[in-house]
Amino acid sequence: MFWRIFRQLLRASRGRLTVALIALSSGSAISSALLNINLDAEQKLRHEFRTLGANVVVAPPSAGSDAALADASIMDRIGIGSPQMIAAAPYLYVAANAGAQPVILAGTWFDQVAKMNSWWKVDGAWVTSRDDSSHCLVGQAAAHQFGLAPGSHIELRAGERKVSLTASGIITAGSDEDTQIFTSLEVAQNLAGLPGRVSLVQLSVSGTPSEIDAFTSRLAGALPGLDVRPVRKLAAAEGSILGRIRGLIFWTITLILILTTLGVLASMAALAMERSRDVGLMKALGGSVQRIMRLFLAEAAALGVLGGTIGFAIGVVLARWIGGRVFGVAISPRLAVFPATIILAVGVALLGALPLRLLGRVRPAEILRGE
């Protein structure tokens, strides 16, 4: 009997329920699109930040002397295989000379630097091998100073030691790296006579600012005697942008849900007026207020589920369109958004069904007398 009456109510009020369904579907579509954008854009933004350079630095407590150098074996203790670790590049800085002119030589792992600084502009070819002892990368300022181009040869000296290298590419980083020459770590160690030593290690670590701080604390405990610190400006900028995106999307979804609730309220208020006679008849036949209200709440919940499902499907298409037109990236749909959209739609539908509570005050005698 319950489901028969339920189906009859749906058929008898198709006009009002359609208006409420349109309101729920529209609100759910926008909410679903924004949630998908939030989740996917946040992940993409973190990935983009990880290509902007290191956000954690491991270094000796002081600098400027051989005692301030660290042992290269710390790379084995950093935990490169950690899921949070994107890249880890050791550096040994050496004061060298190219002819009579001084230059800073930076020995490192080319493959890790490429992961960490993929935004660098390279004229020529990147050195792909970590242990390449015959090629180097030259900062654009240093290349201009020494008259170098891709394929040029340069001889570097440090004391009595010297090495001849071929410039594989000219890099433009827009920072101090433009004045440096990058070689493999082994070449820099041999030239400086410092085998197994590094000046510092730069790390690119994924996660929120709090997760990065937690990772830094764990790493500091595993590397006693070394200074492990996050790059505050980069972490703060990432946290600030992510926080603003979350805040904007949260308040936009809240406003959309409020407007959707008002639309459903208007439809349900009109529906309550139409159903006063039906409720009076139900009461006259012995129906309790609780059973009647359960009937109407089930109707509102079903409306929310249907509206949420339609809205989620539309929201996926809308998110892809917004991602392509506004952000220039493809937004991938997240299945976790589907139950969230359904819950929001059902909640809005039940909240919008509050006017139906007024039907509990209907008096059967007045309805039967035609009042």
C-alpha positions in Angstrom: 0.0 0.0 0.0 2.8 2.4 0.9 4.5 2.1 -2.5 1.2 2.3 -4.4 0.4 5.6 -2.7 4.0 6.7 -3.2 3.7 6.1 -7.0 0.3 7.8 -7.2 1.7 10.9 -5.4 4.6 11.1 -7.9 2.2 10.9 -10.9 -0.3 13.3 -9.5 2.3 16.0 -8.8 4.6 15.7 -11.8 4.6 19.5 -12.5 5.7 20.6 -9.0 8.1 17.7 -8.6 9.7 18.4 -12.0 10.4 22.0 -11.0 12.0 20.7 -7.7 14.0 18.1 -9.7 15.3 20.8 -12.1 16.4 22.9 -9.1 18.1 19.9 -7.4 19.8 18.7 -10.7 21.1 22.2 -11.4 22.5 22.7 -7.9 24.0 19.2 -7.9 25.6 19.7 -11.3 27.4 22.9 -10.3 28.4 21.4 -6.9 29.7 18.2 -8.6 31.6 20.2 -11.2 33.3 22.3 -8.5 34.1 19.3 -6.3 35.7 17.6 -9.3 37.6 20.7 -10.1 38.8 21.1 -6.5 40.1 17.6 -6.2 41.7 17.4 -9.6 43.0 20.9 -9.7 44.5 20.6 -6.3 46.5 17.5 -7.4 47.6 19.2 -10.6 48.6 22.3 -8.7 50.7 20.3 -6.3 52.3 18.5 -9.3 53.1 21.9 -10.9 54.6 23.2 -7.7 56.9 20.2 -7.5 58.3 21.2 -10.9 59.3 24.6 -9.5 62.2 23.4 -7.6 63.1 22.0 -4.2 60.9 22.6 -1.2 63.1 20.8 1.4 66.9 21.3 1.9 69.3 19.1 3.8 72.6 20.8 4.7 75.3 20.9 7.3 74.6 23.4 10.1 77.2 25.8 8.8 78.9 26.6 5.5 82.1 27.9 4.2 84.6 25.2 5.2 85.3 21.6 4.5 83.9 20.7 7.9 80.6 22.0 6.7 80.4 19.4 3.9 78.3 16.4 4.4 79.0 12.8 3.5 77.4 11.6 0.3 76.1 8.5 2.1 73.2 10.6 3.5 71.5 9.9 0.2 71.0 6.3 1.3 69.3 7.5 4.5 67.0 10.2 3.0 64.6 7.6 1.6 64.4 8.3 -2.1 61.9 5.5 -2.4 59.3 7.3 -0.2 55.9 7.9 -1.8 56.2 11.5 -0.9 59.6 11.9 -2.6 59.5 13.3 -6.1 63.2 14.0 -6.5 66.4 14.2 -4.5 69.4 16.0 -5.9 72.8 16.2 -4.1 75.0 19.3 -4.8 78.7 20.0 -4.4 79.6 23.6 -5.2 83.2 24.1 -6.3 85.0 27.4 -7.0 86.7 26.8 -10.3 88.3 28.9 -13.1 87.7 28.9 -16.9 90.8 30.4 -18.2 91.4 33.4 -16.0 87.8 33.9 -15.0 86.2 32.4 -11.9 83.0 30.4 -12.1 80.9 28.3 -9.7 80.7 24.7 -10.6 77.7 22.7 -9.3 78.1 18.9 -9.3 74.8 17.1 -9.1 72.6 14.2 -10.4 71.3 15.4 -13.7 68.3 13.0 -13.8 67.0 14.2 -10.4 67.6 17.9 -11.3 65.5 17.3 -14.5 62.6 16.0 -12.4 62.9 18.9 -9.9 63.3 21.7 -12.4 61.4 20.7 -15.5 60.5 24.3 -16.1 64.1 25.3 -16.9 64.5 26.3 -20.5 67.3 24.4 -22.2 68.8 25.5 -25.5 70.4 22.3 -26.8 70.1 18.9 -25.0 69.7 17.9 -21.4 72.3 15.6 -19.9 70.4 12.5 -19.2 73.0 10.3 -17.6 73.7 10.8 -13.9 77.3 9.8 -14.2 78.1 11.6 -17.5 81.7 12.8 -17.0 82.2 14.5 -20.4 79.2 16.9 -20.7 77.9 19.8 -18.7 75.0 22.3 -18.6 75.8 26.0 -18.6 73.7 28.8 -17.2 72.9 31.4 -19.8 74.8 34.2 -17.9 77.9 32.0 -17.7 77.5 31.0 -21.4 77.4 34.6 -22.3 80.5 35.3 -20.1 82.6 32.6 -21.7 81.1 32.7 -25.2 79.7 29.2 -25.1 77.0 27.6 -27.2 75.6 24.0 -27.3 78.5 21.8 -28.4 81.2 24.2 -27.2 84.2 22.9 -25.2 85.3 24.4 -21.9 88.3 23.6 -19.6 87.8 24.1 -15.9 90.5 24.2 -13.3 90.5 24.0 -9.5 94.0 24.2 -8.1 96.2 21.7 -9.9 93.2 19.7 -11.2 91.5 20.3 -14.5 88.7 18.8 -16.6 87.5 19.4 -20.2 83.8 19.3 -20.8 81.4 19.7 -23.7 78.4 22.1 -23.1 75.4 19.9 -23.9 72.9 22.7 -23.3 72.4 26.3 -22.2 69.9 26.6 -19.4 67.7 29.6 -18.4 66.5 29.4 -14.9 66.0 33.0 -14.0 68.0 32.7 -10.7 71.5 32.1 -9.5 71.7 28.9 -11.6 72.2 31.1 -14.7 75.7 32.0 -13.5 76.7 28.4 -12.8 78.1 25.4 -14.7 76.5 22.0 -13.9 78.4 18.8 -14.1 78.0 15.3 -12.7 78.6 15.0 -9.0 81.6 12.7 -9.5 83.3 15.3 -11.8 82.9 18.0 -9.2 84.2 15.8 -6.4 87.3 14.8 -8.4 88.0 18.4 -9.5 87.7 19.6 -5.9 89.5 16.6 -4.4 86.5 15.9 -2.2 85.4 12.4 -3.0 82.2 11.3 -1.2 81.3 14.8 -0.1 78.3 17.1 -0.9 77.5 20.6 0.1 73.7 20.1 0.4 70.8 18.0 -0.8 67.7 19.5 -2.4 64.4 17.5 -2.1 61.1 17.9 -3.9 58.4 16.4 -1.6 54.7 16.2 -2.3 51.9 16.9 0.2 50.2 19.7 2.0 52.3 22.1 4.0 51.5 20.2 7.2 52.5 16.9 5.5 55.8 18.4 4.3 56.5 19.7 7.8 55.9 16.2 9.2 58.2 14.7 6.6 60.8 17.3 7.5 60.6 16.4 11.2 60.9 12.7 10.5 63.9 13.2 8.2 65.6 15.5 10.8 65.3 12.7 13.3 66.9 10.2 10.8 69.8 12.7 10.0 71.2 13.9 13.3 73.7 16.7 13.0 72.3 18.0 9.7 70.0 20.9 9.2 66.7 19.8 7.5 64.4 22.6 6.7 61.6 23.3 4.3 61.7 26.2 1.8 59.2 28.3 3.6 58.4 30.7 0.7 57.5 27.9 -1.7 55.5 25.9 1.0 53.7 29.0 2.1 52.8 30.0 -1.5 51.5 26.5 -2.2 49.4 26.4 1.0 48.1 29.9 0.4 46.9 29.2 -3.1 45.4 25.8 -2.2 43.6 27.4 0.8 42.2 30.2 -1.4 40.9 27.7 -4.0 39.3 25.5 -1.3 37.7 28.6 0.3 36.4 29.9 -3.0 34.9 26.5 -3.9 33.4 25.9 -0.4 31.6 29.3 -0.3 30.4 28.9 -4.0 29.0 25.5 -3.2 27.3 26.8 0.0 25.7 29.6 -2.0 24.5 27.3 -4.7 23.0 24.9 -2.1 21.2 27.7 -0.4 19.7 28.9 -3.7 18.7 25.3 -4.5 17.1 24.9 -1.1 15.0 28.0 -1.7 13.9 26.7 -5.1 12.9 23.4 -3.6 11.2 25.1 -0.7 9.0 27.2 -3.1 8.0 24.0 -5.0 7.3 22.1 -1.9 5.2 24.9 -0.3 3.0 25.0 -3.3 2.8 21.2 -3.2 1.8 21.2 0.4 -1.2 23.4 -0.5 -2.2 21.1 -3.3 -2.1 18.0 -1.0 -4.1 19.2 1.9 -7.2 17.3 0.7 -5.2 14.1 0.2 -3.7 14.3 3.7 -7.1 15.0 5.2 -8.5 11.9 3.5 -5.6 9.8 4.7 -6.1 11.0 8.2 -9.8 10.3 8.0 -9.0 6.7 6.9 -6.8 6.2 10.0 -3.4 7.2 8.7 -1.1 8.6 11.4 0.9 11.8 10.9 4.2 9.9 11.2 3.3 7.5 8.4 2.1 10.3 6.2 5.3 12.3 6.8 7.4 9.2 6.1 5.7 9.0 2.8 6.5 12.6 1.9 10.1 12.4 3.2 10.6 9.2 1.1 9.4 11.2 -1.9 11.8 14.0 -1.1 14.7 11.6 -0.6 13.9 9.8 -3.9 13.8 13.2 -5.6 17.2 14.0 -4.1 18.8 10.8 -5.3 17.5 11.3 -8.8 18.5 14.9 -8.9 22.0 14.1 -7.5 22.5 11.4 -10.0 21.5 13.6 -12.9 23.5 16.5 -11.5 26.7 14.4 -11.1 26.5 13.3 -14.7 26.0 16.9 -15.9 28.7 18.0 -13.5 31.3 15.7 -15.0 30.7 17.2 -18.4 30.7 20.7 -16.9 34.0 20.1 -15.1 35.7 19.0 -18.2 34.4 22.1 -20.1 35.5 24.5 -17.3 38.9 22.7 -17.0 39.6 23.0 -20.7 38.3 26.6 -21.2 39.5 28.2 -17.9 42.5 26.1 -16.7 43.6 24.6 -20.0 43.8 21.1 -18.5 41.6 18.0 -18.6 39.7 17.5 -15.4 39.3 13.8 -14.5 36.0 12.8 -12.8 36.4 11.4 -9.3 34.0 8.7 -8.2 34.3 9.9 -4.6 32.3 13.0 -5.7 29.3 10.9 -6.7 28.2 9.8 -3.1 29.0 13.3 -1.9 26.8 14.8 -4.6 24.0 12.4 -3.7 24.2 13.2 0.0 24.1 16.9 -0.6 21.2 16.6 -3.0 19.2 14.4 -0.5 20.0 16.8 2.3 18.8 19.8 0.3 15.7 17.9 -0.8 14.8 17.0 2.8 15.5 20.5 4.0 13.3 21.9 1.2 10.5 19.5 2.2 10.0 21.3 5.5 6.8 23.0 4.3 5.2 19.5 4.1 5.3 19.4 7.9 2.4 21.8 7.8 0.3 19.0 6.4 0.4 17.5 9.9 -1.9 20.2 11.0 -4.6 19.4 8.5 -8.0 18.6 10.2 -9.9 15.8 8.4 -13.2 17.1 9.5 -12.6 20.5 7.8 -11.4 18.8 4.6 -14.4 16.5 4.5 -16.8 19.4 5.0 -15.1 21.1 2.0 -13.7 24.0 4.1 
